[in-house]
Amino acid sequence: MRILKNLIRQNTSSVTEESDLDPIGIVLQNYFEVQKGEIYGLELITQSGKRISIAPESTGDLFNGYGIPPYVSNQGRVSSIYQDEDEHYFIILRESVLMKNGELAYLLMRIDLETMYQLLIKDIRAGEKGYASVKDADGILLMHPKQEDIGTNVMIARKTEFPEYDWSELEYLVNLQKKW
């Protein structure tokens, strides 16, 4: 995201002048195309939440309706998990961009969790039957082979599906993770 942030900064000096919108749109669209399906979309917004540019243009509204406000932090952030109307889970990466004229804007990148799971996690195996999943610090499953388990607590999901198993080792690991 740093490369994209720098390209945006280099290609505009103001987020309010109409003539500056095209270079940003080109940068966002080119970045989107290079990602080859690894991201769902990009949007650059002002501090007040006004759209500067979006890619791909045909995407429409990537972020409204999910309670995503403009951000005042200069740090990059990862959002909570959201579920869209098609029941796809996604996160939003956010990065502040200081424009050449000193205006602050925010770059939002929507990442589909199933796509990331397929690209990065799916092929990781533990033994013959083991699989990898990703959970947050509270034990909520973010990426998992079973879509219906995403968004649930790993312990609840496992105990519900396999009540006869001893889950003490997993409980121990989840509790250790919470302390970090």
C-alpha positions in Angstrom: 0.0 0.0 0.0 3.0 2.3 0.5 3.8 2.2 -3.2 0.2 3.1 -4.1 0.1 5.8 -1.5 3.3 7.4 -2.9 2.0 7.1 -6.5 -1.2 8.9 -5.5 0.8 11.7 -3.7 3.0 12.1 -6.8 0.1 12.4 -9.2 -1.9 15.1 -7.6 -1.4 18.3 -5.6 -5.0 18.8 -4.6 -8.0 16.6 -3.9 -10.5 19.4 -4.8 -9.4 20.4 -8.3 -11.3 18.6 -11.1 -8.2 18.3 -13.3 -6.5 16.3 -10.6 -9.0 13.4 -10.5 -7.9 11.7 -13.7 -4.3 10.9 -12.6 -5.5 9.4 -9.4 -8.1 7.3 -11.2 -5.5 6.0 -13.6 -3.2 5.1 -10.6 -6.0 3.3 -8.8 -7.1 1.4 -11.9 -3.6 0.4 -12.8 -2.9 -0.9 -9.3 -6.2 -2.7 -9.3 -5.4 -4.5 -12.6 -1.9 -5.5 -11.5 -3.4 -7.2 -8.4 -5.2 -9.7 -10.7 -8.2 -10.3 -8.6 -6.4 -10.3 -5.2 -8.3 -7.2 -4.1 -12.0 -6.3 -4.7 -11.6 -2.6 -5.0 -10.0 0.7 -4.0 -11.3 4.1 -3.1 -9.7 7.4 -2.2 -11.8 9.7 -0.1 -11.4 13.1 1.6 -11.4 13.5 5.4 -15.1 14.3 5.2 -15.8 11.1 3.3 -16.2 12.6 -0.2 -15.1 10.2 -2.9 -12.1 11.4 -4.9 -11.7 8.3 -7.0 -12.6 4.6 -7.2 -11.3 1.5 -9.0 -12.7 -0.3 -10.8 -15.1 2.4 -11.9 -17.9 -0.2 -12.4 -17.7 -1.2 -8.7 -20.2 1.4 -7.6 -20.2 1.8 -3.8 -17.6 -0.3 -2.1 -17.8 0.9 1.5 -21.0 2.8 2.3 -23.5 1.0 4.4 -20.8 -0.7 6.5 -20.4 2.1 9.0 -16.9 3.1 7.7 -16.2 6.7 8.7 -13.4 9.0 7.5 -10.4 8.3 9.6 -8.3 10.8 11.6 -5.3 8.5 12.3 -2.1 8.7 10.2 -1.6 5.0 10.8 -2.7 2.2 8.5 -5.5 0.1 9.9 -7.3 -3.1 9.3 -11.1 -3.0 9.8 -13.4 -5.4 11.5 -14.9 -8.2 9.4 -17.9 -7.1 7.3 -20.4 -9.3 5.3 -21.9 -7.9 2.1 -25.3 -8.6 0.6 -23.9 -11.6 -1.2 -22.7 -13.1 2.1 -19.0 -12.6 1.3 -16.8 -11.6 4.2 -14.3 -8.9 3.7 -12.0 -6.5 5.5 -10.9 -3.0 4.6 -7.3 -1.8 4.7 -7.1 1.9 5.4 -4.1 4.2 4.9 -3.9 7.9 5.2 -2.4 9.8 2.3 -0.9 13.3 2.8 -1.4 15.1 -0.5 1.2 17.5 -2.0 -0.8 20.5 -0.9 -1.1 19.2 2.7 -4.6 17.9 2.4 -5.3 14.5 4.1 -7.1 11.8 2.2 -7.8 8.1 3.0 -7.1 5.1 0.8 -9.5 2.2 1.3 -8.8 -1.2 -0.1 -11.5 -3.9 0.1 -10.1 -7.5 0.5 -12.4 -10.5 0.1 -11.4 -13.0 2.8 -12.3 -16.1 0.8 -10.1 -14.9 -2.0 -7.2 -14.4 0.4 -7.8 -17.8 2.0 -7.7 -19.5 -1.4 -4.5 -17.6 -2.4 -2.5 -17.8 0.8 -3.9 -20.2 3.4 -5.8 -23.1 1.8 -2.8 -25.2 0.8 -1.2 -25.1 4.3 -1.6 -28.6 5.9 -0.9 -30.0 9.3 -0.6 -33.8 9.0 -3.0 -35.7 6.8 -6.3 -34.1 7.8 -5.3 -30.8 9.4 -5.9 -27.5 7.7 -5.0 -23.9 8.4 -7.4 -21.2 9.5 -7.0 -17.6 10.6 -8.6 -16.1 13.7 -8.4 -12.8 15.4 -7.1 -12.2 19.0 -10.5 -13.1 20.4 -10.6 -16.4 18.7 -13.1 -15.3 16.0 -12.5 -17.2 12.8 -11.6 -14.9 9.9 -10.7 -17.5 7.3 -11.7 -21.1 7.4 -12.5 -23.8 4.9 -16.1 -23.9 6.1 -17.7 -20.6 5.2 -20.4 -21.0 7.8 -17.8 -21.0 10.6 -16.4 -17.5 9.6 -17.3 -14.9 12.1 -17.8 -17.4 15.0 -15.7 -18.2 17.9 -13.3 -21.1 17.1 -14.2 -22.9 20.4 -17.9 -22.6 19.8 -17.6 -23.8 16.2 -15.4 -26.8 17.1 -17.4 -27.9 20.2 -20.7 -27.6 18.3 -19.5 -29.7 15.4 -17.5 -32.2 17.4 -18.8 -32.3 21.0 -17.2 -35.6 21.8 -13.6 -34.3 21.3 -11.3 -33.0 24.0 -10.7 -29.4 23.1 -8.5 -28.5 26.1 -5.3 -28.0 24.0 -7.1 -25.7 21.5 -8.7 -23.8 24.4 -5.2 -23.4 26.0 -3.8 -22.0 22.7 -6.7 -19.6 22.2 -6.4 -18.3 25.8 -2.6 -17.8 25.3 -3.3 -15.8 22.2 -5.8 -13.5 24.1 -3.0 -12.6 26.5 -0.8 -11.2 23.7 
